[in-house]
């Protein structure tokens, strides 16, 4: 019964979404307030219906209802509760329902928090989100119904892929999808602006917080996925340039460009068309990411669905959304206008350069991700584009953008004087260069790449400090606290996010430069020296787990003869599928991790004997995720800015009148 | 600066960035693309010598042997028509099993053995890497003619 209710709720949600997308649009075109007023209640009704459908699916999973195909394929009665819940989005169907739920959630949020928006704009924004929702609901109902029954019912489920039985599965997909789908708000604002032919600083102020929040969630989602891969795949890597990772990274790069471009549009009224184009691009890439991951076109850990019919549907949907919005852009961009002019050396020009680099970097990732697919589709042979390609292209492209990050915030809007920038920054430059050249000697090994990475890190840190000091010194208020309070949260958010980039680069540089990886054969009682540490293998003992049998190794880590940690890496064999999984044991430290994972028993059928073992030292690796979280935190802090709540309201009267006038044209 | 010169400057700058990116991409493509070959193609000498490529198929049942004193393993990859011996030093992934699909990256030695630097076996038990599945499918399609050739060879 529960699955049927869920199915029915989805059908109703589709009908509501159809109404939500067509009527308010018609109302906005005809200037009919009653039709436009339907947008908000429709968005809410749709949200509650989708939540209900999602709850029905979750209940089927938690209640082990193996008469539902999706549950029977992706769950098992032995599965612990939290993973039965997470299994709701462990399958293709379930993850699409999660996508739709997120979309309905964001639309709901727009309907709640945008009371001050002019009704015409709000009607259009919610209608465009409704259109996207129609596409996804159609897709769910016609190609991937999560509520399909299995006749006869299975006695036991086939189990969730053991790779996904991890706390990461509970939080990583929701966070990532919050980010992906969050860009639909920026997209809808952009389409609404194109439809209305009006785009001004107020528009940018309205869509900015939504974009920043989505971006922050996406940042967290990607970081969580990377951390999960680090401890669960057992190879100690944190980023593989796997197509699935790229699928989430491309919207992130574009989203990063978008939040910067929105800043210019809000403060200076410039970059208008470009901002709109980026908003379309960011969401299109989110859709493309969904297509790449969900249609099963890739060889990768996440592609657990393979069905060409779905691929064709998503491809058609992509073509309609991306093609349609680009055509609309081509028609209406002229009306929106380019926006104000600015000097060759100015904060605008540096942000423009940052935008160009980010988009070009995104394009190079896109090329490396799609090229093998094209060749394969055209039967020109099978190739793979691995990490070396991305390393060779991505780092040199991003380096200049990161360098500009140090100067940009100090440059004045409109026109900055180069001599002035030089006097303010020459010491920062000198300090960063000298320290970056000397530090690798202290750390033990000097290579140009390490020095370059450290330079970029130090450059951001030092310029941020310089910027902050000058800002405080330039404040007219009395007392340090008052001077600090004079700056807005969004200013601190920017500083924090930029420092996050510095921390991230430091992590990447140091782990790439100084990591030690050893795959060794270890007999019971044997030790291996890696760096300053001795790892002593005390053998492996079998034991039970909730839904698996575990083989637990014991490895003592000593430094200068003193025991500092006993690590317990595990090998699990899952009961339902018989699949093996490696769980690394990691001694986490702020200066670096000690990482041990089990390979296999080297004497056949003797788990108590010698094993192959991976012993890794990963200096500063946690800074990578720490940096990402700082960036996200910066994003959330920026959104806390009062001006998004109050200033917008104050402008209400004038802009609403103007927007209405614009719509009536 | 006049607006027109400035716009020209931006266009030139943009083109320069694009050109730089294109140069980086082409250069990286030239040296880092890895092609895929099936065991049948390798046996027919279609695969390059000395350059890294990928090979895919099934791990032949009963072919896995371990060196007792190191982490070196030997196994054979088959597409059911042809079989290529593979040597690899390191830890095999969890899903590596005899009779299951596998993809390995490495170079072909002069002895005709494939020296793998990386062994990939992903996904769940029932999943076969598309490249490996493709290799087996291709071999099966070409089976009739190839079997003929083998029988002739055997008769000689």
Interface residues (C-beta under 8 A of the other chain):
Chain A: X161 X162 X163 X234 X299 X300 X301 X303 X304 X341 X344 X352 X353 X356 X357 X360 X361 X363 X364 X367 X368 X371 X381 X382 X383 X384 X385 X386 X388 X389 X392 X393 X396 X397 X519 X520 X521 X577 X578 X579 X580 X581 X582 X599 X600 X602 X612 X614
Chain B: X1 X3 X6 X9 X10 X13 X14 X17 X18 X20 X21 X24 X25 X27 X28 X29 X31 X32 X33 X34 X35 X36 X54 X66 X68 X69 X70 X71 X90 X91 X92 X94 X95 X103 X105 X122 X123 X124 X125 X127 X129 X130 X131 X134
